[in-house]
């Protein structure tokens, strides 16, 4: 018999789960990776900054998993629309949910819903060519922009806003998006943190990159860079040292300027028809909590990008905690034959590689739970028999028949390779790097229908 498992989501968590299954299960195995989009790799394709090619190279590793003979990619299949949980449990021995954390957290301040106040995730999806984001989603027509947050995503957003289009030309940014970046009128980018520099979440490598930008000066206010890091980690000490070195140097007259601010919190976004300004309040810590001081400052920004954290969204028919914004689980187990891995399991913590050990834990739980279906033996053990009393269980209905009956034609891995080939060809025609992403579902469909 074959153990049949469905994985919902083809980002790092989903593909690492597929890899763990192929490595841990010794019985014959069939893994279907279902993905809403026509393209795999999730955050690696649509969340990693285009100028961070070393991180994006992880896609090469993930590709090897998808090309395993035991694994099948089915794009264009959405849970809750094309199939539901009952369908999956009827077709598979187990289902693993790996849809990540797709939405940003809100600041819950007045004016947050004004045009021009947007999630940093939307901006990232835009410059990364996510098919949900049209090329005209952003018009960079304001001289000043505020980015709320001091984590790596905020740093990525700031860096892209600060670079010239020529500096991004060799990346995979869609051509239409690159054209809009070239027309950007942004001159000043404010990156704002509610706490001090010792509390910032960015990594030292990411931070240093900002100080090496050819197109932008970086300014830090000396009084905002003061921090006691005598007992802090090496990472935090390094961050503070870099920030303090920036506070000590002057401006050089580069075309754009980055203002890195600390101890300031947004209290209101101002404007009538769209964002016109951002009101900030000076903060301090009282008993470990951020408290306003009553000192205010207003920035004349025309766009506010919030990057204050991510949250998962509920999946239709799957348990979800509104408190933790995760699927409640025990070592990855949700309910009988239902499992979870990645950010949907533990929250948006860790780096891409963290999903590998997380997925391995979930797979161990899954295989242990299914041991009763293999005569009480662990299906990952070489001695596991074919089934109870040695009889092979009846095969479950295949998803293919169900989708065909509903008029759903999945995007296959071969289709994805056609999309890749079209992106490589486009880059060659534009004399731009290794690939240029196709923008929109229609362009992708044209690539694999030909």
C-alpha positions in Angstrom: 0.0 0.0 0.0 1.0 3.7 -0.2 0.7 6.2 2.5 -1.1 9.2 0.9 -0.6 12.7 2.5 -1.8 16.1 1.3 0.1 19.2 2.2 -1.7 22.5 2.0 0.8 25.2 1.0 4.0 25.0 -1.0 6.2 27.5 0.9 9.2 26.4 3.0 7.1 24.8 5.7 5.1 22.7 3.2 8.0 21.6 1.2 10.1 20.8 4.2 7.2 18.7 5.4 7.2 16.8 2.1 10.9 16.3 2.5 10.6 15.0 6.1 7.9 12.5 4.9 10.1 11.2 2.1 13.0 10.7 4.5 11.1 9.3 7.6 8.5 7.0 6.0 9.9 3.7 4.7 6.5 2.4 3.5 5.5 3.5 -0.1 4.6 7.1 0.0 2.6 9.6 -2.1 2.7 13.3 -1.2 0.5 15.9 -3.0 1.5 19.5 -2.3 -1.6 21.7 -2.9 -1.1 25.4 -3.6 -3.5 28.2 -4.2 -1.1 30.0 -6.7 0.3 28.5 -9.9 3.8 28.9 -8.4 5.6 27.1 -5.6 8.0 28.3 -2.8 5.7 30.8 -1.0 7.7 33.2 1.1 11.0 32.4 -0.8 9.5 33.6 -4.0 7.1 36.4 -2.8 8.6 37.5 0.5 12.4 37.5 0.2 13.7 40.8 -1.1 14.8 40.5 -4.8 18.3 41.8 -4.1 18.9 39.1 -1.6 19.8 36.4 -4.1 21.7 34.2 -1.6 18.5 33.7 0.4 16.4 33.2 -2.7 18.8 30.4 -3.7 17.0 28.3 -1.1 14.5 27.7 -3.9 17.0 25.5 -5.6 17.0 23.2 -2.5 13.2 23.2 -2.3 13.0 22.4 -6.0 14.9 19.2 -5.4 12.1 18.1 -3.0 9.4 18.9 -5.4 11.2 16.8 -8.1 11.2 13.7 -5.8 9.2 10.9 -7.5 7.1 10.6 -4.4 6.0 14.3 -4.4 3.5 16.0 -6.7 2.8 19.7 -7.0 -0.8 20.8 -7.7 -1.1 24.5 -8.1 -4.2 26.5 -8.6 -6.1 24.4 -6.0 -7.6 26.4 -3.0 -8.8 25.0 0.2 -12.3 26.2 0.9 -13.0 26.9 -2.8 -12.0 23.9 -4.8 -11.8 21.3 -2.0 -12.8 21.2 1.6 -11.4 19.4 4.6 -13.9 16.5 4.2 -12.7 16.0 0.6 -9.1 15.8 1.6 -9.7 13.4 4.4 -11.6 11.2 2.0 -8.7 11.2 -0.5 -5.7 11.0 1.9 -4.5 9.2 5.0 -3.4 12.6 6.5 -3.5 16.3 5.8 -0.9 18.8 6.9 -1.7 22.6 6.8 1.2 24.8 6.0 -0.2 28.1 4.8 2.0 30.4 6.9 1.1 33.9 8.2 -0.2 35.8 5.2 -1.6 39.0 6.8 0.0 41.9 8.7 -1.0 43.1 12.1 -2.7 46.5 12.4 -1.6 49.4 14.5 -5.2 50.3 15.5 -4.8 54.1 15.3 -7.0 56.8 13.8 -6.5 57.2 10.0 -5.1 53.8 9.4 -7.6 53.1 6.7 -6.8 56.2 4.6 -5.5 55.6 1.1 -1.7 55.5 1.3 -1.7 53.6 4.6 -0.9 50.1 3.7 0.6 46.9 5.0 4.3 46.4 4.3 3.4 42.9 3.2 1.4 44.4 0.3 4.4 46.4 -0.8 6.7 43.4 -0.5 4.2 41.3 -2.6 4.1 44.1 -5.1 7.9 44.4 -5.7 8.2 40.6 -5.6 5.6 40.1 -8.3 2.8 38.4 -6.3 -0.1 37.7 -8.7 -2.5 39.2 -6.2 -0.8 42.6 -6.6 -1.2 44.5 -9.9 1.6 46.7 -11.2 -0.4 49.8 -10.6 -1.0 49.0 -6.9 1.6 51.5 -5.8 2.4 55.0 -7.1 5.5 56.4 -5.4 4.5 60.0 -5.7 5.3 61.3 -2.2 8.6 62.9 -1.3 8.5 61.3 2.2 7.4 57.9 3.3 7.2 56.3 6.8 7.9 52.6 7.5 6.6 51.5 10.9 8.7 48.8 12.4 12.4 47.9 12.9 12.6 44.2 11.8 14.1 42.7 8.8 11.0 43.2 6.6 11.0 46.9 7.5 14.7 47.0 6.5 14.0 45.3 3.2 11.2 47.8 2.4 13.4 50.7 3.3 16.2 49.4 1.2 14.0 48.9 -1.9 12.6 52.4 -1.5 16.1 53.8 -1.2 17.7 52.1 -4.2 17.6 53.2 -7.8 15.9 51.2 -10.4 19.3 50.6 -12.0 20.5 48.9 -8.8 17.5 46.5 -9.0 17.7 45.9 -12.7 19.6 42.7 -12.4 17.0 41.2 -10.0 13.8 39.4 -10.8 11.5 42.4 -10.1 8.7 42.5 -12.7 9.4 45.0 -15.5 6.3 47.0 -14.9 7.1 47.3 -11.2 10.7 48.3 -12.0 9.3 51.1 -14.3 7.3 52.5 -11.4 10.3 52.3 -9.0 12.3 54.2 -11.6 9.6 57.0 -11.5 9.7 57.1 -7.7 9.6 60.6 -6.2 10.6 59.4 -2.7 13.4 61.4 -1.2 13.2 60.7 2.5 12.2 57.4 4.2 11.5 57.3 7.9 11.9 53.9 9.7 10.3 54.2 13.1 10.6 52.0 16.2 8.4 52.3 19.4 11.3 51.1 21.6 15.0 51.7 21.7 17.8 50.4 19.4 18.5 47.6 21.8 15.0 46.2 21.1 15.2 46.3 17.3 14.5 42.9 15.6 16.7 43.4 12.5 19.8 41.3 12.1 23.3 42.9 12.0 23.9 41.9 8.4 20.6 43.5 7.2 21.3 46.7 9.2 24.8 47.1 7.8 23.4 46.9 4.3 21.5 50.2 4.9 24.8 52.0 5.6 26.3 50.8 2.3 23.6 52.1 0.0 25.1 54.2 -2.8 21.9 56.2 -3.3 21.0 57.2 0.3 22.5 58.7 3.4 21.5 57.3 6.7 20.8 59.5 9.7 20.3 58.5 13.4 19.7 61.0 16.1 22.4 60.7 18.8 20.0 60.9 21.7 17.9 58.1 20.2 20.8 55.7 19.8 21.8 55.7 23.5 21.5 52.3 25.0 22.9 50.2 27.8 24.0 47.0 26.1 26.6 45.8 28.7 24.5 42.6 29.4 23.1 42.3 25.9 23.8 39.7 23.3 26.5 40.1 20.7 23.9 40.6 18.0 22.3 43.5 19.9 25.6 45.1 20.8 26.6 45.0 17.1 23.3 46.6 16.1 23.7 49.4 18.6 27.4 50.0 17.6 26.4 50.4 14.0 23.5 52.8 14.8 25.8 54.9 17.1 28.4 55.1 14.3 25.7 56.4 12.0 24.7 59.0 14.6 28.3 60.3 14.6 28.6 60.8 10.9 27.2 63.6 8.7 25.2 63.6 5.5 27.0 63.4 2.2 24.4 64.7 -0.1 23.2 61.5 -1.7 19.8 61.7 -3.5 17.8 60.0 -0.8 17.9 59.9 3.0 17.0 57.3 5.6 15.9 58.6 8.9 16.1 55.8 11.5 14.0 56.7 14.5 13.6 55.1 18.0 11.4 55.8 21.0 8.6 57.0 18.8 5.2 55.5 18.3 2.5 56.3 15.7 -0.6 57.8 17.3 -2.6 59.1 14.3 -2.4 59.1 10.5 -3.6 62.5 9.2 -5.3 63.4 5.9 -8.6 64.0 4.2 -8.6 62.1 0.9 -5.3 60.2 1.5 -2.4 60.2 3.9 -0.9 63.6 4.4 1.1 63.3 7.6 1.9 60.9 10.5 1.7 62.0 14.1 4.2 60.4 16.5 4.6 60.4 20.3 7.9 60.1 22.1 8.0 57.0 24.3 9.8 55.5 27.2 9.7 52.2 29.1 7.8 52.0 32.4 8.0 48.6 34.1 8.9 47.1 30.8 6.0 48.6 28.9 6.0 51.3 26.2 4.4 54.5 27.6 3.8 57.8 25.9 5.6 60.9 27.2 3.2 63.5 25.8 5.8 64.9 23.4 4.5 64.8 19.8 6.1 65.2 16.4 4.4 65.3 12.9 6.1 64.0 9.8 4.9 65.2 6.3 4.6 61.8 4.8 2.3 60.7 1.9 2.5 57.0 2.6 2.7 54.9 5.7 3.8 51.2 5.5 3.2 49.2 8.6 5.5 46.3 9.4 4.6 45.5 13.0 4.2 41.7 12.7 2.3 39.0 10.8 -0.6 36.8 11.6 -2.1 33.7 10.1 -5.7 33.6 8.9 -8.2 30.8 9.7 -8.6 28.0 7.1 -12.2 26.9 6.3 -13.1 24.0 8.5 -9.8 24.0 10.5 -9.6 24.9 14.2 -8.1 28.3 14.8 -7.2 30.3 17.9 -7.9 34.1 17.7 -5.7 34.6 20.7 -2.5 33.1 19.3 -3.5 33.4 15.6 -2.4 29.8 15.1 -4.0 26.4 14.7 -4.0 24.8 18.1 -1.9 21.7 18.1 0.2 19.3 20.1 3.6 18.7 18.4 1.8 19.4 15.1 -1.3 17.3 15.7 -4.6 19.1 15.2 -7.2 16.4 15.1 -7.4 12.8 13.9 -5.4 12.7 10.6 -5.0 16.5 10.6 -1.7 18.2 11.2 0.0 21.6 11.0 3.5 23.0 10.4 5.3 26.3 10.0 4.1 29.7 11.1 0.5 28.5 11.1 1.7 26.1 13.8 4.0 28.2 16.0 3.4 31.8 14.9 5.7 34.0 12.8 9.0 33.2 14.5 12.4 32.0 13.4 14.0 32.1 10.0 13.2 30.1 6.8 15.4 27.2 8.0 13.5 27.0 11.3 10.7 25.4 9.3 12.8 22.3 8.7 13.0 21.1 12.3 9.4 22.2 12.8 8.2 20.1 9.9 10.3 17.1 11.1 8.5 17.2 14.4 5.1 17.3 12.8 6.0 14.4 10.6 7.2 12.3 13.5 3.8 12.9 15.2 1.9 12.0 12.0 3.8 8.8 11.4 3.4 7.8 15.1 -0.4 8.5 15.0 -0.8 6.4 11.8 1.0 3.4 13.2 -2.2 1.7 14.1 -3.0 1.6 10.4 0.1 -0.5 9.9 -0.6 -3.3 12.3 0.5 -1.3 15.3 4.0 -0.7 13.8 5.5 2.7 13.1 5.1 3.3 9.4 8.6 4.8 9.4 10.0 1.5 10.6 11.4 -0.9 7.9 9.5 -3.8 9.5 6.0 -2.2 9.2 3.6 -4.6 7.5 1.3 -3.6 4.7 -1.7 -3.2 7.0 -3.8 -4.9 9.7 -3.5 -8.7 9.4 -1.3 -8.1 6.4 -4.2 -7.0 4.2 -3.8 -3.8 2.1 -6.4 -1.2 3.1 -8.8 -0.1 0.3 -7.5 2.8 -1.7 -9.0 6.1 -1.0 -10.6 8.1 -3.8 -8.0 10.2 -5.8 -8.1 13.9 -5.7 -7.7 14.0 -9.5 -11.2 12.6 -10.1 -12.8 15.0 -7.6 -11.2 18.0 -9.2 -12.0 16.9 -12.7 -15.7 16.5 -11.7 -15.6 20.1 -10.5 -14.0 21.5 -13.6 -10.7 22.3 -11.8 -7.5 21.8 -13.8 -4.5 21.9 -11.5 -1.3 23.7 -12.5 1.3 20.9 -12.7 5.0 21.0 -11.9 5.6 20.9 -15.7 3.5 24.0 -16.0 5.6 25.7 -13.4 8.7 24.8 -15.3 7.2 26.5 -18.3 6.6 29.6 -16.2 10.2 29.5 -15.1 11.4 29.2 -18.7 9.3 32.1 -19.8 10.8 34.3 -17.0 14.3 33.3 -18.0 13.5 34.1 -21.6 12.0 37.5 -20.6 15.1 38.4 -18.6 17.2 37.6 -21.7 15.1 39.7 -24.0 15.3 42.7 -21.5 19.0 42.1 -20.8 18.1 41.8 -17.1 19.8 39.2 -14.9 18.8 35.5 -14.7 15.0 36.0 -14.7 12.3 38.6 -14.6 9.0 37.5 -12.9 5.8 37.3 -15.0 3.2 39.6 -13.4 -0.3 38.3 -13.1 -2.1 35.0 -13.5 -2.9 35.6 -17.2 0.7 36.0 -18.1 1.6 32.8 -16.2 -1.3 30.9 -17.9 -0.1 32.0 -21.3 3.4 30.7 -20.5 2.2 27.1 -19.8 -0.7 27.0 -22.3 1.6 27.5 -25.3 
